[in-house]
Amino acid sequence: MSKFEKILFKVLCGQNDNNIDFSDIQSILNSLGFEERIKGSHHIFTKNNVEEIINLQSIGKLAKSYQVRQVRNIILKYSLGIKNE
């Protein structure tokens, strides 16, 4: 299992949302083809064919738990990261 798959599994299982590294969320979104722009402390991710805009901020080195849930919901809604992608 690759590092990407391990991180994706950790996000998708939803049992540890308040203990996900911010850099891990960034790398997942970048690997899934999202474009990132940074404005102050806000990391804004967009992707063609995805309606939602993801706006993330960190708490120290960790991602905010509600933002991890938002990322999970978008991944599931658009079936991102599935083997046929």
Secondary structure, 3 states (H helix, E strand, C coil): CCHHHHHHHHHHHCCCHHHCEHHHHHHHHHHCCCEEEEECCEEEEECCCCCCCEEECEECCEECHHHHHHHHHHHHHCCCCCCCC
